[in-house]
Amino acid sequence: MKRLSIVGKNFQRGSLWGMLFGSAFFFIPAIGPLVVMGPLVSWIVGGLEGAVVGGAAGALGGALTSIGIPKDSVVKYELAVKGGKYLVLARGSADMIEHARAVLGTTGASDLTAHFG
C-alpha cells in the first residue's frame, strides 16, 4: 500500500481510505476539494510549494508530470477527477504494475494505462 495513491473528490464513499499511508485534503481551485491518499500527497505538496509561480491549479498536474506522466494524460486525469472519478496510481516494477492492472481490471475501471519512464 506504500506504492498506491488514490485521488478523489467523493471521500465519503469507500473504506479503502483508512488502509493507505498518508492522507491530505486539498482545495485545488480548478478542480475543487480533493482527498489524496498515499505517496502522491508529498508530490502535490511539492507542487503547491511551486504553485506561487505557476498557480495552485497546476499542483495536481505538476505532481503527476513530476513522476513521469505525459502532459496529455495529465489533462485527461485532471478532468476525470474534476468529474467525480477516482484516480488510482500504482508505482513499482513492471511485474508489480501488471499485477495492479489485473486487480484493477476486475473493478470496472474505465481506463487502465501504464506509464513507464
Stockholm file with secondary structure:
# STOCKHOLM 1.0

chainA/1-117         MKRLSIVGKNFQRGSLWGMLFGSAFFFIPAIGPLVVMGPLVSWIVGGLEGAVVGGAAGALGGALTSIGIPKDSVVKYELAVKGGKYLVLARGSADMIEHARAVLGTTGASDLTAHFG
#=GR chainA/1-117 SS CTTEEEEESCTTSCSGGGGSSCEEEEEETTTEEEEEESTHHHHHHHHHHTHHHHCGGGHHHHHHHHTTCCHHHHHHHHHHHHTTCCEEEECSCHHHHHHHHHHHHTTTCSCCCCCCC
#=GC SS_cons         CTTEEEEESCTTSCSGGGGSSCEEEEEETTTEEEEEESTHHHHHHHHHHTHHHHCGGGHHHHHHHHTTCCHHHHHHHHHHHHTTCCEEEECSCHHHHHHHHHHHHTTTCSCCCCCCC
//
